[in-house]
C-alpha cells in the first residue's frame, strides 16, 4: 500500500529585503517570546510552596507541574524544525505563542492539581517551540554580515 505525502500549506512569498528591513522588529518580537518561556520556568519554581498550600498537594504530587511541562517541552523541541518547515516558521511561532499564552491563563485559573498539570503539559507543547524557533528566526531575519548582532 502506497503512502501519500501531505502537501505543504500555501506560503506567501516575502522578499529578503522586506525581512531585512523589519529585522529589529522581528528580533524584538522573538526575544519577547523567548523571555515568556524563561520567566515561566522561574515563576513556577518560586510558586511551588503556594501551589502546594492552595491545592492541598504534597511535594511529590506538585512536582508533576514542573515534570509535565518539561516532558512536553522535550518532546516538542526535536519536532520544531519539521513543524516550522511544514506550517511555516512565522505561523508555527505565532501559534506556539498563542498556545503558550492561553494555556498560561488556564494554568492560573486551574482549581485542581489535575487541571494544573494538564494545562502545564499544554503550555510545554507551546513553549517547546519558543526558544528554538526564535533562534532560527533571528538567524534568517538578519543578513549574513549581521547575524552575530541578531544573535546577541
DAKA-V743527 format. One line per field, one symbol per residue. psi: psi as a letter, one per 20 degrees, with the letter a starting at -180 (. if undefined). burial: 1 if it has 9 or more other C-alpha atoms within 8 Angstrom, else 0. Layout:
psi->???
burial->???
//
This chain:
psi->pqqpppqqqqqpppqhhgghhjhhggggghggghhggghggggghhighghgghikqrhhghiiggggggggghhhghihgghhhgipgggggghggggggghgghghipirgggggghhghhhghhhiggghgghgghhhqqhijhhggh.
burial->00000000000000000011011001100110110010000001000100110010100001011101111111111001001100111011101111111011011001001011111111111111111111101110110000100100
//
